[in-house]
Amino acid sequence: MFFFLSLLQCVFPARTVPPTSPPELTVKDLSNNDTWKSFSKFMNADKGANFSGMSELKKYFHRFGYITVIDNFTDNFDETLETAILNYQKKLGLPITGKLDSDTVTQIMSPRCGVSDGDIPNRKHKFHVTKHYAFFPGEPRWKKPAKSETMTLTYAFSDTHMIDYISYFDIRDVFQRSFSRWASTIPVSFKEVDDYRKADIKIAFYQGDHGDGVSFDGVLGVLAHAFSPENGRLHLDKAETWAVDFKSSKSNVAVDLESVATHEIGHILGLAHSSVQEAIMYPSLGPRTKKVDLKIDDVKGIQELYGSNPDFRYTPSMESDISYVIRTRIGNWIKWVISLVLFVGFLL
């Protein structure tokens, strides 16, 4: 028996032991996310309404940067909440109604990245429908070494904070592909190293409160978060059922690891959330959804920070359907014009 265990350790090093089975979670197991599920009862509510638990919705908007005052969490649909909803709808490309319509409530309940959407005043080209990318305040980015024309960022995986039902080799492949997508657009390369403490980018799976001031909340809800340059920390919620292949994952709340990895690397490089729903940097991702292709919005944003990779070429997969954004803006303009005409007519 001892010989067999020794042989197994030689074939499978400590961090690459054969994976166990993933947790077979279903939508019935979302007890840790009851708060977000309960937001469905606010459907179609508007200013002046009062619902038990609406204070939790205000906490949600505070967490993601839409409410800055933290002492006004009542159950009233007040002006503070209306303003938060309007800003939320604008930033996420939703119909701008100021109400908790079905599109808005559905978006609020969707699993998402834990990075705040708010406090980002320097959104670029806000009047151009194809450019809705944004940066963190101050536009931080990784600095190129002195007297060097290229930049290589190292990354490493935690020795202790990982998941055991996906092999280390599969996790490595996922992140290698994710880093390669960004590297294909900018003059930055990425190299995996063994020394976690000295790596530029540190990747780990954590559960609940893990000491960085931004706790995870269980199944679905917040999926992952990362920090702006040059912090380098990239954390994924260990409570999720992560998948690299939906064909082999039976859970209907499985989350695609590659999609989330690609998104979080965008944050590591300096991109904040985009309002283009098809962009990698859009904040939400549904279960059993794969979304790994960079869009033009992602590419333009990252190239504004780092410049273009000399070998970069646009591909058809980068095109986005911006018709929804166009329709939404035109619709809002028409509503504004109609309201103005009616008001002038009333005065006359």
Secondary structure, DSSP 8 states (H G I E B T S, - for coil): -HHHHHHHHHHS-GGG----------GGG-GGGHHHHHGGGGTT--TT-B-TTHHHHHHHHHHTTS---SS---SB--HHHHHHHHHHHHHTT----SS--HHHHHHHHS-EESS-S-S-TT-S-TTSTT----B-TT-------TT-S-EEEEEEE-SSS--SSS-HHHHHHHHHHHHHHHHTTSSEEEEE-S-TTT-SEEEEEE-S--SSS----SSSSEEEEE--TT--EEEEETTSEEES-TTT---TTEEEHHHHHHHHHHHHHTB---S-TTSTTSSB--TT-------HHHHHHHHHHH---TT----GGG----HHHHHHHHHHHHHHHHHHHHHHHHH-
